[in-house]
Amino acid sequence: MDRRLFIQYGFASPLLVAADRASSQSSAPARTPRILMITFRGQTDAERGFRGYLANAGIKAEIMERDCNSDVAGVAAILDEAVSFKPDLIYTWGTPVTLAVTGTFDSPKTHALASVPVVFVLVSAPVRARIVQSLEGQGRNVTGAIHVVPTDVQMRAMQSYKPFKKVGVLYTSTEQNSKVIVSEVFDFAKKSGIEVVERTFGKDSAGRPIADGVEELIAEIKRDGAEWLYLLPDTFLGSLYKRVSPAALENRLPTFGAAELAVRSGGALVGLVSRYLSVGQLAGAKALDILVGGKQASAIPIETLKRFSLIVNMGTAKALGGVYPPIDMLNYAEVINVPRQGGAAS
């Protein structure tokens, strides 16, 4: 892959601009800001980046942390509980949690905290998921930081590492963001003359995704000729890396991660990613504009980072029998060595 693809996205670290942005505000908040932080499956580097950004800007916020334990049905109860907390801002992690708080732009949620500004992280496609109508002048009290590198750029990085004619995808059919990304994979495939081998997770009687048979689904993807398994930014898939990565290795199927932890602790072979810590810092900058700058969330553009990281997992490359990157790729890739069993989900 052309190294210029990476250096053209030059972006100052949010921590470097925190002081400048903070000093441009008229004064500190009249009272300690209150933030409701709703995560999907525990704390990640995104939350640490968010907190760190506010702390470096001199903001001591009171944060009410709640996790929905991978079940967005619990978000409604979290919102009900938070009414007495009276948050000034709601931080949401991922597309399902964000939609559970905001609803879509044409069918917004009407709970008691619906007027509180929302800043999201780890939402891959907020427009196509119908959270907002546009990334600027979005028309509702929502802003945030997009973490996913454009799908076509990821596909080209995958081709540069190891050319392919068939790519496999395994995803949750009830996650709107996942359907969006898969449609983009199909768009790329059509233009590039490749094929997509598609599988979805099963569902229980309540329509929730289940992990039953995930190893067989991956084996089917391999049997159907896939040369890569693309680990798209699917929240349920991210909770199964400890099963997905070993199953892919068992089938000698290289994996490409769209999220940082898919590679860093999930065992994927390679990924072109935005770092969670930096995504959290970018979201923190937007929260600062709201809490200190007095801006409306609707007036703050939704953005992605301008610099991406290519991470190569040599542990997985070796376990696959020596599926190593091109030599020139090592000039700009970060090389790690994660054991083949993988680790925590992203």
Order of alpha helices (4+ residues) and beta strands (2+ residues): alpha-alpha-beta-alpha-beta-alpha-beta-alpha-beta-beta-beta-beta-alpha-beta-alpha-beta-beta-beta-alpha-beta-alpha-alpha-beta-alpha-beta-alpha-beta-beta-alpha-beta
